[in-house]
Structure formats: structure tokens, C-alpha cells
Amino acid sequence: MAGEDMHEVSSGENPRGTGSSASPGAHASARPTATRIGQRSTRQRRAVVSIMSEAPNFRSAADIHKSLTERGDKVGLTTVYRTLQSLAEMDIVDVLHNASGEALYRLCGDHHHHHLVCTDCGSTVEVAGGPVEQWAHSLAEEHGFNLTGHTAEVFGLCRDCQKK
């Protein structure tokens, strides 16, 4: 992942809503409860969520699958992809795509938020939108749109990577 540019991908509407905020430490509260991971809380889904809760950075499905295998969990790669897609649809995971188009996943907080993403090490921080929220609303209004959602990601080098 080092040195790769990442680009946010959005399916349009963000059910977490606009205008609410998430604290920079929101990931710590992102560990989904049984209710939050849906009615079908299968062994495989719990295993994927468990692996993801161990690392705060965005990870590929292949990396998650490798960690599951190393831990002794028998979950197929296709099942990992399906599980991640399902968790993304439930807004339990955030999805970014790197420069080569590979989807990267990370557990997310409960509230609408944006990300600061290090393009070198991949570390991320969830942040409140503040002015972004106001800008999105005024931009939509200016062009006659009814705002249904938005995403905003900010990319750069974290403090640690700047010191390298």
C-alpha cells in the first residue's frame, strides 16, 4: 500500500446523514454489536468483523482473508468479499479504492464523517465535516439539487511518514 494514491468511491446517498459529526477517535467505538452486524450474524461475518477490529487502517479483502487463514478461521476469499460488501451496505465498513482500483475496507463509526488518509502508510482518522457540510448544502442548492449525501476524503502524509 505504501506510496499508492487512494480515491474514495461513493454509491451516492450516505445513510449516516449529512451534518452530523464523528470524533477523530470514532474508530474505537466502531466495533459492531451483534445487532449492528445484522440478523444473519454468521460465524464467517463475526470472524471478518473480529479481524477488522484488530487494525484501524484500511485493508484489502485479500489481506483480511490472509489474516483469517493465519488465525485458523476457514473462510473462503469469495465469502470475505461478499461479507465486506454486505457490511458496506449496512454502513459498518467504509470503502476506499487505491490507485490500482483495489477496494480497501475499514470498520467505521456510527456517525457521518470524513477521512484523513495517509497515502504512505494508510493510517486514517475519522473527522467531522464542519465547513464541508455547509459547502455541500450550498453547492447543491446553488445548482437546484436536493442533497442526498456526499463523501469527502483528504489525502496526505501523516506526522510519522513526514519524518521518514
Backbone as CSV, one residue per row, in Angstrom:
resi,resn,N_x,N_y,N_z,CA_x,CA_y,CA_z,C_x,C_y,C_z
1,MET,0.804,-1.184,0.000,0.000,0.000,0.000,0.856,1.260,0.000
2,ALA,2.082,1.159,0.429,2.958,2.317,0.524,3.050,3.023,-0.811
3,GLY,2.858,4.343,-0.767,3.030,5.153,-1.954,1.858,5.145,-2.912
4,GLU,0.799,4.364,-2.648,-0.324,4.307,-3.567,-1.284,5.445,-3.275
5,ASP,-1.836,6.042,-4.335,-2.879,7.028,-4.148,-4.181,6.292,-3.940
6,MET,-5.051,6.835,-3.090,-6.342,6.219,-2.850,-7.428,7.208,-3.239
7,HIS,-8.542,6.702,-3.698,-9.646,7.538,-4.121,-10.923,7.003,-3.513
8,GLU,-11.742,7.875,-2.949,-12.999,7.486,-2.326,-13.996,7.117,-3.408
9,VAL,-14.776,6.126,-3.124,-15.843,5.720,-4.011,-17.131,5.798,-3.233
10,SER,-18.128,6.376,-3.819,-19.400,6.525,-3.126,-20.510,5.976,-3.985
11,SER,-21.469,5.358,-3.342,-22.631,4.866,-4.066,-23.709,5.935,-4.113
12,GLY,-23.385,7.144,-3.697,-24.360,8.219,-3.723,-24.801,8.575,-2.330
13,GLU,-26.019,8.176,-1.959,-26.573,8.556,-0.670,-25.805,7.923,0.469
14,ASN,-25.590,8.697,1.502,-24.924,8.210,2.704,-25.950,8.152,3.812
15,PRO,-26.453,6.959,4.157,-27.499,6.834,5.157,-27.101,7.346,6.531
16,ARG,-25.814,7.561,6.793,-25.426,8.127,8.082,-25.844,9.580,8.154
17,GLY,-26.258,10.143,7.020,-26.763,11.504,7.005,-25.663,12.527,6.813
18,THR,-26.088,13.755,6.574,-25.133,14.838,6.458,-25.315,15.753,7.640
19,GLY,-24.267,16.425,7.993,-24.355,17.423,9.036,-24.038,16.906,10.421
20,SER,-23.988,15.624,10.650,-23.595,15.127,11.959,-22.092,15.007,11.982
21,SER,-21.542,14.680,13.143,-20.090,14.655,13.219,-19.599,13.397,13.879
22,ALA,-18.340,13.101,13.623,-17.669,11.983,14.274,-16.370,12.504,14.838
23,SER,-16.018,12.032,15.995,-14.779,12.476,16.612,-13.604,11.777,15.959
24,PRO,-12.400,12.342,16.064,-11.235,11.698,15.474,-11.020,10.288,15.990
25,GLY,-11.474,9.970,17.181,-11.300,8.633,17.724,-12.498,7.748,17.492
26,ALA,-13.312,8.063,16.513,-14.557,7.331,16.310,-14.340,5.862,16.022
27,HIS,-13.189,5.492,15.453,-12.960,4.087,15.137,-13.046,3.212,16.371
28,ALA,-12.622,3.715,17.520,-12.631,2.915,18.739,-14.034,2.446,19.081
29,SER,-15.050,3.230,18.717,-16.418,2.827,19.002,-17.052,2.124,17.815
30,ALA,-16.267,1.834,16.797,-16.806,1.264,15.572,-16.990,-0.240,15.648
31,ARG,-16.605,-0.865,16.736,-16.775,-2.307,16.828,-18.264,-2.619,16.860
32,PRO,-18.758,-3.279,15.828,-20.190,-3.516,15.719,-20.709,-4.484,16.772
33,THR,-21.901,-4.191,17.242,-22.579,-5.115,18.138,-23.275,-6.159,17.289
34,ALA,-23.776,-7.218,17.920,-24.485,-8.268,17.179,-25.660,-7.675,16.422
35,THR,-26.359,-6.718,17.023,-27.491,-6.086,16.356,-27.022,-5.310,15.137
36,ARG,-25.905,-4.622,15.265,-25.431,-3.785,14.174,-24.938,-4.604,12.987
37,ILE,-24.431,-5.817,13.194,-23.939,-6.584,12.048,-25.045,-7.383,11.373
38,GLY,-26.282,-7.154,11.774,-27.408,-7.715,11.043,-27.967,-8.990,11.627
39,GLN,-29.128,-9.339,11.121,-29.833,-10.527,11.578,-29.024,-11.789,11.327
40,ARG,-28.322,-11.847,10.211,-27.549,-13.041,9.866,-26.122,-12.897,10.372
41,SER,-25.971,-12.966,11.673,-24.642,-12.866,12.272,-23.992,-14.243,12.219
42,THR,-23.456,-14.565,11.053,-22.862,-15.880,10.841,-21.467,-15.950,11.446
43,ARG,-20.944,-17.140,11.568,-19.585,-17.351,12.066,-18.594,-16.599,11.187
44,GLN,-18.790,-16.672,9.867,-17.877,-16.006,8.939,-17.926,-14.488,9.110
45,ARG,-19.130,-13.944,9.244,-19.271,-12.496,9.406,-18.616,-12.043,10.708
46,ARG,-18.840,-12.792,11.775,-18.216,-12.442,13.057,-16.695,-12.512,12.954
47,ALA,-16.176,-13.505,12.228,-14.723,-13.645,12.067,-14.144,-12.459,11.298
48,VAL,-14.807,-12.041,10.225,-14.332,-10.902,9.432,-14.337,-9.633,10.285
49,VAL,-15.424,-9.394,11.009,-15.513,-8.206,11.865,-14.444,-8.249,12.952
50,SER,-14.203,-9.428,13.501,-13.184,-9.577,14.540,-11.799,-9.205,14.015
51,ILE,-11.447,-9.711,12.835,-10.146,-9.386,12.226,-10.047,-7.888,11.955
52,MET,-11.124,-7.298,11.433,-11.098,-5.876,11.108,-10.985,-5.010,12.355
53,SER,-11.531,-5.477,13.465,-11.469,-4.679,14.694,-10.069,-4.653,15.291
54,GLU,-9.188,-5.533,14.816,-7.815,-5.590,15.325,-6.897,-4.551,14.684
55,ALA,-7.314,-3.952,13.567,-6.456,-2.987,12.875,-7.289,-1.784,12.433
56,PRO,-6.846,-0.570,12.761,-7.628,0.615,12.424,-7.485,1.089,10.980
57,ASN,-6.545,0.545,10.225,-6.298,1.019,8.863,-7.151,0.283,7.840
58,PHE,-7.276,0.889,6.662,-7.967,0.241,5.556,-7.162,-0.968,5.108
59,ARG,-7.874,-2.064,4.817,-7.218,-3.317,4.411,-7.968,-3.920,3.228
60,SER,-7.257,-4.651,2.395,-7.882,-5.322,1.253,-8.574,-6.598,1.720
61,ALA,-9.491,-7.090,0.899,-10.157,-8.358,1.200,-9.134,-9.483,1.265
62,ALA,-8.139,-9.451,0.376,-7.103,-10.492,0.377,-6.303,-10.465,1.679
63,ASP,-5.997,-9.274,2.176,-5.265,-9.143,3.436,-6.109,-9.654,4.607
64,ILE,-7.382,-9.328,4.603,-8.291,-9.809,5.650,-8.386,-11.325,5.586
65,HIS,-8.507,-11.873,4.372,-8.571,-13.321,4.192,-7.299,-13.989,4.704
66,LYS,-6.151,-13.408,4.386,-4.872,-13.957,4.847,-4.822,-13.983,6.377
67,SER,-5.255,-12.907,7.019,-5.272,-12.853,8.486,-6.205,-13.906,9.068
68,LEU,-7.352,-14.107,8.432,-8.293,-15.138,8.885,-7.657,-16.518,8.790
69,THR,-7.003,-16.792,7.668,-6.352,-18.084,7.448,-5.250,-18.312,8.473
70,GLU,-4.431,-17.286,8.700,-3.346,-17.401,9.683,-3.878,-17.655,11.086
71,ARG,-5.061,-17.149,11.372,-5.676,-17.333,12.684,-6.387,-18.684,12.795
72,GLY,-6.515,-19.377,11.677,-7.156,-20.687,11.684,-8.639,-20.676,11.359
73,ASP,-9.160,-19.516,10.952,-10.565,-19.426,10.553,-10.700,-19.871,9.107
74,LYS,-11.614,-20.776,8.858,-11.835,-21.268,7.495,-12.965,-20.465,6.864
75,VAL,-12.560,-19.413,6.173,-13.494,-18.546,5.470,-12.914,-18.320,4.081
76,GLY,-13.667,-18.665,3.055,-13.191,-18.510,1.686,-13.085,-17.053,1.274
77,LEU,-12.203,-16.787,0.315,-11.999,-15.421,-0.158,-13.290,-14.832,-0.727
78,THR,-14.053,-15.631,-1.466,-15.322,-15.149,-2.016,-16.270,-14.751,-0.901
79,THR,-16.297,-15.530,0.173,-17.146,-15.215,1.324,-16.688,-13.923,1.984
80,VAL,-15.380,-13.708,2.054,-14.853,-12.460,2.619,-15.341,-11.278,1.781
81,TYR,-15.233,-11.376,0.452,-15.707,-10.296,-0.420,-17.200,-10.039,-0.224
82,ARG,-18.005,-11.099,-0.203,-19.457,-10.945,-0.018,-19.770,-10.321,1.335
83,THR,-19.063,-10.772,2.360,-19.279,-10.249,3.709,-18.932,-8.768,3.773
84,LEU,-17.809,-8.384,3.181,-17.408,-6.977,3.181,-18.413,-6.113,2.426
85,GLN,-18.917,-6.617,1.299,-19.926,-5.874,0.540,-21.182,-5.677,1.381
86,SER,-21.606,-6.725,2.058,-22.782,-6.653,2.920,-22.570,-5.659,4.060
87,LEU,-21.402,-5.703,4.687,-21.088,-4.779,5.780,-21.020,-3.340,5.280
88,ALA,-20.543,-3.143,4.054,-20.502,-1.800,3.465,-21.919,-1.284,3.230
89,GLU,-22.803,-2.147,2.749,-24.192,-1.750,2.515,-24.898,-1.379,3.811
90,MET,-24.468,-1.974,4.930,-25.047,-1.664,6.243,-24.316,-0.510,6.924
91,ASP,-23.362,0.113,6.223,-22.549,1.209,6.760,-21.775,0.817,8.010
92,ILE,-21.319,-0.420,8.043,-20.466,-0.894,9.130,-19.006,-0.735,8.736
93,VAL,-18.727,-0.802,7.432,-17.368,-0.565,6.950,-17.371,0.577,5.941
94,ASP,-16.270,1.302,5.918,-16.018,2.309,4.888,-15.217,1.632,3.790
95,VAL,-15.370,2.118,2.557,-14.659,1.549,1.415,-13.914,2.667,0.682
96,LEU,-12.635,2.435,0.435,-11.815,3.302,-0.414,-11.244,2.431,-1.514
97,HIS,-10.885,3.021,-2.635,-10.184,2.293,-3.695,-8.804,2.909,-3.861
98,ASN,-7.783,2.050,-3.968,-6.429,2.564,-4.184,-6.236,2.871,-5.668
99,ALA,-5.059,3.341,-6.027,-4.789,3.774,-7.401,-4.987,2.661,-8.423
100,SER,-4.789,1.400,-8.018,-4.968,0.287,-8.952,-6.410,-0.215,-8.976
101,GLY,-7.294,0.421,-8.210,-8.704,0.051,-8.216,-9.098,-0.967,-7.164
102,GLU,-8.145,-1.427,-6.368,-8.446,-2.424,-5.335,-9.246,-1.776,-4.207
103,ALA,-10.341,-2.429,-3.805,-11.159,-1.935,-2.701,-10.461,-2.216,-1.377
104,LEU,-10.476,-1.217,-0.505,-9.906,-1.334,0.831,-11.011,-1.034,1.836
105,TYR,-11.031,-1.778,2.940,-12.129,-1.718,3.898,-11.626,-1.408,5.300
106,ARG,-12.490,-0.730,6.091,-12.175,-0.436,7.476,-13.480,-0.252,8.237
107,LEU,-13.529,-0.743,9.475,-14.702,-0.500,10.303,-14.866,0.996,10.483
108,CYS,-16.109,1.461,10.505,-16.322,2.897,10.633,-17.191,3.218,11.837
109,GLY,-17.181,4.486,12.199,-18.002,4.967,13.298,-19.466,5.023,12.907
110,ASP,-20.301,5.289,13.899,-21.746,5.306,13.686,-22.260,6.580,13.024
111,HIS,-21.484,7.653,13.051,-21.965,8.940,12.569,-21.304,9.308,11.250
112,HIS,-21.965,10.193,10.524,-21.410,10.706,9.275,-20.053,11.337,9.566
113,HIS,-19.083,11.030,8.732,-17.727,11.521,8.951,-16.961,11.537,7.635
114,HIS,-15.799,12.115,7.699,-14.877,12.145,6.571,-13.562,11.551,7.041
115,HIS,-12.630,11.354,6.125,-11.361,10.723,6.488,-10.163,11.570,6.097
116,LEU,-9.155,11.542,6.962,-7.803,11.952,6.609,-7.074,10.643,6.382
117,VAL,-6.462,10.471,5.219,-5.816,9.203,4.872,-4.363,9.457,4.494
118,CYS,-3.448,8.747,5.150,-2.033,8.844,4.797,-1.786,8.001,3.547
119,THR,-1.240,8.622,2.517,-1.004,7.912,1.258,0.234,7.032,1.310
120,ASP,1.013,7.125,2.385,2.194,6.280,2.516,1.887,5.036,3.345
121,CYS,1.471,5.220,4.595,1.260,4.070,5.484,-0.191,3.625,5.563
122,GLY,-1.128,4.450,5.072,-2.535,4.074,5.083,-3.271,4.393,6.365
123,SER,-2.623,5.017,7.341,-3.331,5.344,8.579,-4.460,6.315,8.264
124,THR,-5.536,6.218,9.031,-6.700,7.056,8.776,-7.219,7.645,10.075
125,VAL,-7.860,8.784,9.946,-8.506,9.443,11.072,-9.891,9.858,10.599
126,GLU,-10.922,9.520,11.368,-12.266,9.989,11.068,-12.410,11.389,11.643
127,VAL,-12.933,12.312,10.834,-13.083,13.700,11.263,-14.472,14.216,10.917
128,ALA,-14.933,15.187,11.716,-16.200,15.857,11.438,-16.024,16.751,10.216
129,GLY,-17.096,16.964,9.479,-17.017,17.719,8.240,-17.077,19.217,8.374
130,GLY,-17.831,19.741,9.321,-17.943,21.185,9.527,-18.183,21.953,8.249
131,PRO,-17.192,22.711,7.778,-17.363,23.524,6.569,-17.717,22.704,5.324
132,VAL,-17.286,21.451,5.257,-17.623,20.600,4.104,-19.136,20.418,4.029
133,GLU,-19.765,20.229,5.187,-21.223,20.047,5.224,-21.914,21.291,4.666
134,GLN,-21.490,22.469,5.128,-22.079,23.726,4.667,-21.850,23.911,3.172
135,TRP,-20.636,23.628,2.710,-20.305,23.762,1.295,-21.167,22.836,0.441
136,ALA,-21.326,21.583,0.867,-22.118,20.617,0.098,-23.567,21.078,-0.020
137,HIS,-24.124,21.562,1.077,-25.513,22.038,1.045,-25.668,23.258,0.137
138,SER,-24.756,24.232,0.251,-24.882,25.434,-0.577,-24.629,25.124,-2.051
139,LEU,-23.692,24.235,-2.338,-23.414,23.844,-3.719,-24.639,23.175,-4.346
140,ALA,-25.248,22.262,-3.615,-26.446,21.582,-4.121,-27.569,22.586,-4.369
141,GLU,-27.781,23.464,-3.410,-28.842,24.468,-3.537,-28.588,25.391,-4.731
142,GLU,-27.348,25.819,-4.884,-26.972,26.718,-5.978,-27.291,26.122,-7.346
143,HIS,-27.198,24.799,-7.464,-27.427,24.132,-8.745,-28.780,23.439,-8.813
144,GLY,-29.660,23.727,-7.852,-31.005,23.180,-7.876,-31.098,21.711,-7.502
145,PHE,-30.135,21.219,-6.756,-30.135,19.820,-6.324,-30.708,19.701,-4.920
146,ASN,-31.329,18.566,-4.662,-31.727,18.188,-3.308,-30.635,17.254,-2.809
147,LEU,-29.812,17.699,-1.884,-28.668,16.926,-1.403,-29.136,15.658,-0.694
148,THR,-28.662,14.513,-1.171,-28.999,13.230,-0.538,-27.803,12.596,0.144
149,GLY,-26.617,13.120,-0.097,-25.429,12.580,0.551,-24.174,13.087,-0.118
150,HIS,-23.043,12.828,0.514,-21.755,13.219,-0.050,-20.647,12.479,0.683
151,THR,-19.474,12.476,0.076,-18.280,11.950,0.738,-17.155,12.945,0.509
152,ALA,-16.221,12.974,1.432,-15.034,13.817,1.272,-13.883,13.132,1.986
153,GLU,-12.820,12.916,1.259,-11.622,12.298,1.826,-10.459,13.246,1.574
154,VAL,-9.589,13.383,2.554,-8.420,14.245,2.432,-7.186,13.359,2.529
155,PHE,-6.309,13.456,1.537,-5.131,12.599,1.467,-3.868,13.413,1.705
156,GLY,-2.909,12.796,2.361,-1.634,13.449,2.622,-0.725,12.511,3.383
157,LEU,0.326,13.060,3.972,1.273,12.267,4.758,1.060,12.556,6.237
158,CYS,0.932,11.503,7.031,0.784,11.653,8.477,2.107,12.143,9.073
159,ARG,2.073,12.533,10.340,3.291,13.041,11.003,4.441,12.048,10.924
160,ASP,4.147,10.774,11.227,5.213,9.768,11.225,5.857,9.626,9.851
161,CYS,5.041,9.607,8.801,5.588,9.447,7.445,6.328,10.697,6.979
162,GLN,5.938,11.863,7.473,6.656,13.095,7.133,8.073,13.075,7.696
163,LYS,8.269,12.357,8.794,9.582,12.296,9.449,10.538,11.331,8.757
164,LYS,10.022,10.483,7.875,10.864,9.478,7.201,11.804,10.118,6.212
